Amino acid sequence: MEKCKLCLVRDMADKADIYEYVKKTRAMLSEKEKASDELYEERLNVCMSCGSLLAGTCAKCGCYVEIRAASASSHCPVSKW
């Protein structure tokens, strides 16, 4: 049986303080720097299906995927988006 990876930080009830940080970080980006809501969700969907997602972080680079996905100029460390 596959171990639960806990998906994204926003889905983890005991990590509400970290998710607040994610939301604040995304809000600090200018409109030019920020990925559109549609692009952001598309990226997160890719991350949620990736075997490198572990408790909201990328096992390849260590980032919180919700923060990396928020920046329009960011990219996946393994080129999935």
C-alpha positions in Angstrom: 0.0 0.0 0.0 1.3 3.5 -0.9 2.1 5.8 2.0 0.0 9.0 2.1 2.0 11.9 0.9 -0.4 14.5 2.5 -0.6 16.3 -0.8 -0.5 20.1 -0.5 0.0 22.3 2.5 -3.5 23.7 2.1 -4.9 20.2 2.6 -3.1 19.6 5.9 -5.2 20.7 8.9 -2.2 20.7 11.3 -0.2 22.9 9.0 -2.5 26.0 8.9 0.4 28.3 10.0 2.5 27.2 7.0 -0.4 27.6 4.6 -0.9 31.2 5.9 2.8 31.8 5.0 2.1 30.4 1.5 -0.9 32.7 1.1 1.0 35.7 2.3 4.0 35.0 0.0 1.6 34.6 -3.0 -0.1 37.9 -2.1 3.2 39.7 -2.0 3.9 39.0 -5.7 3.1 41.7 -8.1 0.5 40.9 -10.8 3.4 40.7 -13.3 5.3 38.2 -11.1 2.3 36.1 -10.1 1.1 33.1 -12.1 -2.6 33.4 -13.0 -5.0 31.4 -10.8 -5.6 29.0 -13.7 -1.8 28.4 -14.2 -1.3 28.1 -10.5 -3.9 25.4 -10.2 -2.6 23.5 -13.3 0.8 23.5 -11.8 -0.4 22.2 -8.5 -2.4 19.4 -10.2 0.9 18.3 -11.8 2.6 18.4 -8.5 -0.1 16.4 -6.8 0.4 13.6 -9.3 4.2 13.6 -8.9 6.0 11.0 -6.9 8.3 13.7 -5.6 5.6 15.5 -3.6 6.0 14.9 0.1 4.0 16.8 2.7 3.6 19.9 0.5 7.3 20.0 -0.5 9.2 18.9 -3.6 11.6 16.1 -2.7 13.8 17.1 -5.7 14.5 20.7 -4.6 12.9 21.1 -1.1 10.6 23.9 -2.0 7.0 24.3 -0.9 5.3 23.6 -4.3 2.5 26.1 -3.6 5.1 28.9 -3.4 7.1 27.8 -6.4 3.9 27.4 -8.5 2.8 30.9 -7.6 5.6 32.7 -9.5 5.0 33.1 -13.2 8.7 32.7 -13.9 9.2 29.6 -11.8 9.6 26.1 -13.2 9.5 22.6 -12.0 12.9 21.2 -11.1 12.3 18.1 -13.2 10.6 20.0 -16.0 7.0 18.8 -15.5 5.7 22.3 -15.9 
